[in-house]
Amino acid sequence: MRKLLNGLSFLLPTIISFIILLGAYYTISKNIYWFGMKAAASQDTILRELTEIEQQKLFLLEHTNYETFKKLNVIFWCESKWKQSAYNPKTKDWGIIQANEATWDKVAQSLGLDYKNSWQDNLLLGIHILKVQGYAAWSWSVDCHHII
């Protein structure tokens, strides 16, 4: 009898480990099934299209770092409310970034940018202007954005 108990005490940790393993297997397989059902359900979910402003902001973020993006986001809101169609006939400033035609037209042409008609090119010109002049290029709207 003593031998039998000694043998069982040796097997007891193995039996307990086996039971734990079975429980873990059951839990994992149940979760895999559950997540599989969720994944199948999510394929039926319809995602909305990004708005034009969201596309513009995503484009800017892809072409700058996050800190620069945060500052330009505020500046461009102050300048144009993120509207590519924004035009000031008095100053001849164009687009989201409100690039001045007299100052930046030749530069944009040399860079191959159609900043008046393409919001992507308008933002790329804005990034170029930032590299050349810094945030001071948008100093007229400093009361709105307080970046400078």
ZAVOVEX-344669 format. One record per residue (C-alpha): y, x, z; residue in one letter. Coordinates in pm, whole numbers, padded with zeros to 5 digits, always signed. Example, Ala and Ser with C-alpha at 12.3 -4.5 7.8 and 13.67 -1.06 7.14 Angstrom:
// residues 2
-00450+01230+00780A;-00106+01367+00714S;
//
This chain:
// residues 148
+00000+00000+00000M;+00231+00284+00088R;+00158+00443-00252K;+00242+00116-00424L;+00576+00092-00240L;+00660+00456-00318N;+00584+00389-00684G;+00803+00078-00687L;+01089+00259-00515S;+01074+00518-00792F;+01083+00244-01058L;+01346+00030-00887L;+01650+00224-01025P;+01494+00208-01371T;+01439-00167-01343I;+01797-00220-01219I;+01936-00007-01503S;+01731-00209-01751F;+01868-00538-01613I;+02225-00403-01631I;+02164-00289-01988L;+02035-00633-02085L;+02343-00794-01928G;+02575-00557-02111A;+02393-00624-02439Y;+02429-00999-02386Y;+02800-00969-02305T;+02874-00743-02601I;+02679-00954-02849S;+02853-01268-02723K;+03195-01100-02764N;+03109-00975-03111I;+03016-01329-03210Y;+03335-01465-03052W;+03561-01208-03218F;+03382-01266-03546G;+03462-01636-03518M;+03825-01554-03441K;+03842-01318-03740A;+03698-01586-03964A;+03954-01834-03834A;+04241-01591-03889S;+04153-01557-04257Q;+04245-01922-04295D;+04582-01866-04126T;+04874-01869-04364I;+05134-01601-04299L;+05489-01670-04408R;+05675-01456-04656E;+05937-01219-04517L;+06293-01335-04564T;+06516-01118-04780E;+06699-00984-04474I;+06364-00897-04311E;+06262-00716-04629Q;+06592-00528-04632Q;+06559-00425-04268K;+06200-00315-04319L;+06310-00109-04621F;+06585+00056-04416L;+06345+00131-04131L;+06098+00288-04377E;+06374+00520-04505H;+06531+00622-04172T;+06424+00694-03817N;+06436+00421-03554Y;+06759+00536-03386E;+06942+00550-03720T;+06798+00212-03815F;+06927+00052-03494K;+07281+00179-03555K;+07288+00095-03926L;+07143-00249-03855N;+07445-00331-03638V;+07694-00170-03878I;+07557-00357-04181F;+07567-00683-03987W;+07935-00621-03913C;+08008-00514-04271E;+07832-00786-04470S;+07601-00994-04248K;+07324-00819-04447W;+07426-00995-04770K;+07389-00804-05094Q;+07627-01054-05255S;+07909-00952-05018A;+08207-00832-05219Y;+08564-00770-05108N;+08789-00801-05416P;+09084-00659-05224K;+08911-00331-05131T;+08640-00341-05402K;+08361-00288-05146D;+08012-00390-05254W;+07691-00516-05101G;+07522-00481-04765I;+07681-00146-04690I;+08020-00238-04839Q;+08037+00077-05049A;+08383+00135-05191N;+08372+00134-05570E;+08643+00399-05619A;+08480+00638-05371T;+08110+00592-05439W;+08065+00468-05798D;+08023+00813-05957K;+07802+00935-05673V;+07577+00631-05709A;+07554+00685-06085Q;+07464+01052-06035S;+07189+00944-05795L;+07067+00679-06041G;+07150+00394-05803L;+07263+00048-05912D;+07416-00034-05573Y;+07608-00338-05697K;+07301-00527-05816N;+07006-00390-05616S;+06989-00421-05239W;+06737-00134-05230Q;+06981+00093-05414D;+07265-00034-05196N;+07076+00068-04883L;+06976+00404-05035L;+07342+00470-05111L;+07422+00376-04750G;+07172+00635-04627I;+07332+00893-04859H;+07679+00802-04732I;+07557+00845-04375L;+07430+01195-04459K;+07760+01288-04623V;+08017+01123-04394Q;+07828+01008-04087G;+07901+00681-03915Y;+08275+00738-03967A;+08227+00596-04318A;+08224+00252-04154W;+08510+00315-03911S;+08712+00012-04019W;+08456-00218-03853S;+08423-00013-03532V;+08565-00301-03326D;+08256-00498-03426C;+07984-00235-03396H;+08123+00025-03148H;+07894+00293-03299I;+08157+00562-03361I;
//
